[in-house]
Amino acid sequence: MKSPRIWALFTVLVTGLTACTPAYQTEGVGVSVTPVTYKLSLTAQSSTGDASFDEFIRFVSHHQSLILTQPIHLSYSSKAGAKKTVKARNYLLAQGVDKKNIHEKAMPLREGDWQVALYSYHVQTETCEPVTIADTHPKKSGCVLTHNQWLSKVHPEKGLSIPDISHEQGNY
């Protein structure tokens, strides 16, 4: 009779010791959302050939997918720039841009009379290394679902606080 009691006591002891050990949990993938700014500064010209507005049209056609989905900031620093900004707003509305995404503001500009700025956000995730049976120690970061979820985000900035627009400007 002692044998079954010792076996039961041993089983309870081993189960108790292993049941209280912490389970290893993997962490989510590290994500950084990088803001990218596309700016175009233009000089308003009073001549009949409007090269600055043609450059604006090229800028809009180059960034067509972002123009339709992201907020656009139109800034001007002179009366001629204000007229070009109104013309640019009307052009954007004719192209199908939502009126809520167009923001106009009078402000001093370093270059030109008017400027168009477009902000986009890109998701960058850390390298996803799958955990295999050959690993001798547990990894804190493995292939988890959040990796692909973040890469597929269309508007990752909506999950963050209000972005700071004082970041570096990019080229188009």
Secondary structure, DSSP 8 states (H G I E B T S, - for coil): -HHHHHHHHHHHHHHHHHHTS-----B---EEEEEEEEEEEE----SSS-HHHHHHHHHHHHTHHHHHHS-EEEEESSHHHHHHHHHHHHHHHHTT--GGGEEEEE---SSSSEEEEEEEEEEEE-------TT-SS--SB---HHHHHHHT-S-GGGGSS---S-S--B--
